[in-house]
Protein backbone atom coordinates (compact mmCIF):
# COMPACT_ATOMS: atom_id res chain seq x y z
CA UNK A 1 0.00 0.00 0.00
CA UNK A 2 2.95 1.99 -1.03
CA UNK A 3 4.14 4.44 1.58
CA UNK A 4 0.71 5.65 2.71
CA UNK A 5 -0.46 5.95 6.25
CA UNK A 6 -2.01 2.49 6.28
CA UNK A 7 -1.03 -0.24 8.68
CA UNK A 8 0.41 -3.67 8.12
CA UNK A 9 -0.17 -6.51 10.52
CA UNK A 10 1.90 -9.67 10.19
CA UNK A 11 0.59 -12.97 11.53
CA UNK A 12 2.38 -14.67 14.35
CA UNK A 13 2.32 -14.90 18.11
CA UNK A 14 0.93 -11.67 19.48
CA UNK A 15 0.48 -9.87 16.10
CA UNK A 16 3.06 -7.19 15.36
CA UNK A 17 2.52 -3.80 13.79
CA UNK A 18 4.85 -2.42 11.15
CA UNK A 19 3.64 0.98 10.03
CA UNK A 20 6.80 3.04 10.29
CA UNK A 21 5.76 4.55 13.61
CA UNK A 22 4.15 3.80 16.90
CA UNK A 23 1.54 1.04 17.01
CA UNK A 24 -1.93 2.47 16.55
CA UNK A 25 -5.42 1.07 16.46
CA UNK A 26 -6.66 0.30 12.96
CA UNK A 27 -10.42 -0.25 12.79
CA UNK A 28 -10.19 -2.06 9.44
CA UNK A 29 -7.65 -4.61 10.69
CA UNK A 30 -9.62 -5.02 13.91
CA UNK A 31 -12.69 -5.78 11.76
CA UNK A 32 -10.67 -8.32 9.77
CA UNK A 33 -9.56 -10.02 13.01
CA UNK A 34 -13.18 -10.24 14.22
CA UNK A 35 -14.31 -11.51 10.81
CA UNK A 36 -11.72 -14.31 10.76
CA UNK A 37 -12.55 -15.27 14.35
CA UNK A 38 -16.27 -15.44 13.51
CA UNK A 39 -15.59 -17.66 10.47
CA UNK A 40 -13.39 -19.96 12.51
CA UNK A 41 -16.02 -20.17 15.26
CA UNK A 42 -18.43 -21.38 12.55
CA UNK A 43 -21.04 -18.85 13.72
CA UNK A 44 -22.73 -17.64 10.52
CA UNK A 45 -24.80 -15.07 12.44
CA UNK A 46 -21.63 -13.57 13.94
CA UNK A 47 -20.04 -13.47 10.48
CA UNK A 48 -23.06 -11.79 8.93
CA UNK A 49 -23.24 -9.22 11.73
CA UNK A 50 -19.92 -7.92 10.34
CA UNK A 51 -21.12 -7.37 6.75
CA UNK A 52 -23.35 -4.77 5.12
CA UNK A 53 -26.86 -5.62 3.92
CA UNK A 54 -25.69 -5.24 0.31
CA UNK A 55 -22.40 -7.13 0.75
CA UNK A 56 -20.75 -8.52 -2.39
CA UNK A 57 -18.70 -11.71 -2.29
CA UNK A 58 -16.80 -13.08 -5.25
CA UNK A 59 -15.74 -16.67 -4.60
CA UNK A 60 -12.75 -18.52 -5.97
CA UNK A 61 -14.80 -21.12 -7.82
CA UNK A 62 -15.86 -22.21 -10.27
CA UNK A 63 -12.72 -21.55 -12.32
CA UNK A 64 -11.66 -19.41 -13.97
CA UNK A 65 -13.58 -16.41 -12.57
CA UNK A 66 -15.47 -17.66 -9.53
CA UNK A 67 -19.05 -16.67 -8.76
CA UNK A 68 -20.52 -13.40 -7.54
CA UNK A 69 -23.00 -13.28 -4.66
CA UNK A 70 -24.83 -10.06 -3.84
CA UNK A 71 -26.66 -9.29 -0.62
CA UNK A 72 -26.60 -10.74 2.87
CA UNK A 73 -29.04 -13.58 2.06
CA UNK A 74 -27.00 -14.84 -0.91
CA UNK A 75 -23.78 -14.59 1.08
CA UNK A 76 -25.40 -16.37 4.05
CA UNK A 77 -26.28 -19.28 1.78
CA UNK A 78 -22.82 -19.74 0.23
CA UNK A 79 -20.81 -19.14 3.43
CA UNK A 80 -23.23 -21.29 5.46
CA UNK A 81 -22.79 -24.08 2.92
CA UNK A 82 -18.99 -23.77 3.10
CA UNK A 83 -19.02 -23.94 6.90
CA UNK A 84 -21.43 -26.91 6.92
CA UNK A 85 -19.53 -28.91 4.29
CA UNK A 86 -16.10 -28.48 5.88
CA UNK A 87 -16.61 -28.61 9.67
CA UNK A 88 -12.90 -29.17 10.35
CA UNK A 89 -11.77 -26.23 8.16
CA UNK A 90 -9.92 -23.19 9.49
CA UNK A 91 -8.68 -19.89 8.07
CA UNK A 92 -5.23 -18.67 9.17
CA UNK A 93 -4.20 -15.11 8.37
CA UNK A 94 -0.65 -15.00 7.05
CA UNK A 95 -0.56 -11.25 6.56
CA UNK A 96 -3.00 -8.38 6.27
CA UNK A 97 -2.75 -4.77 5.16
CA UNK A 98 -5.08 -1.82 5.54
CA UNK A 99 -5.34 1.75 4.34
CA UNK A 100 -6.80 2.51 7.79
CA UNK A 101 -10.21 3.60 6.54
CA UNK A 102 -11.89 1.52 3.85
CA UNK A 103 -9.64 -1.11 2.25
CA UNK A 104 -7.78 -4.24 3.31
CA UNK A 105 -5.85 -7.05 1.71
CA UNK A 106 -5.77 -10.33 3.62
CA UNK A 107 -3.38 -13.13 2.67
CA UNK A 108 -4.69 -16.39 4.15
CA UNK A 109 -4.41 -20.15 4.28
CA UNK A 110 -7.54 -22.31 4.38
CA UNK A 111 -6.95 -25.77 5.86
CA UNK A 112 -9.46 -28.63 5.78
CA UNK A 113 -8.72 -32.18 6.89
CA UNK A 114 -6.25 -33.48 4.35
CA UNK A 115 -5.58 -30.38 2.30
CA UNK A 116 -5.20 -26.63 2.12
CA UNK A 117 -5.23 -23.69 -0.26
CA UNK A 118 -3.63 -20.27 0.04
CA UNK A 119 -5.18 -17.09 -1.22
CA UNK A 120 -5.89 -13.39 -0.92
CA UNK A 121 -9.06 -11.41 -0.25
CA UNK A 122 -9.39 -7.81 -1.35
CA UNK A 123 -11.81 -6.18 1.07
CA UNK A 124 -13.82 -2.98 0.94
CA UNK A 125 -15.23 -1.67 4.23
CA UNK A 126 -18.16 0.71 4.68
CA UNK A 127 -19.53 1.99 7.99
CA UNK A 128 -17.34 -0.43 9.95
CA UNK A 129 -18.55 -3.54 8.09
CA UNK A 130 -17.35 -5.65 5.20
CA UNK A 131 -19.06 -4.36 2.04
CA UNK A 132 -17.11 -6.38 -0.52
CA UNK A 133 -14.82 -9.40 -0.44
CA UNK A 134 -13.11 -10.50 -3.64
CA UNK A 135 -11.33 -13.84 -3.13
CA UNK A 136 -8.42 -15.23 -5.17
CA UNK A 137 -6.45 -18.47 -4.72
CA UNK A 138 -3.10 -19.90 -5.83
CA UNK A 139 -3.24 -22.77 -8.25
Beta strands, then each sheet from edge to edge (+ up, - down):
strand 1: 7-10
strand 2: 16-17
strand 3: 51-58
strand 4: 68-70
strand 5: 90-98
strand 6: 103-112
strand 7: 115-126
strand 8: 129-137
sheet 1: 2+ 1- 5+ 6- 7+ 8- 3- 4+
end
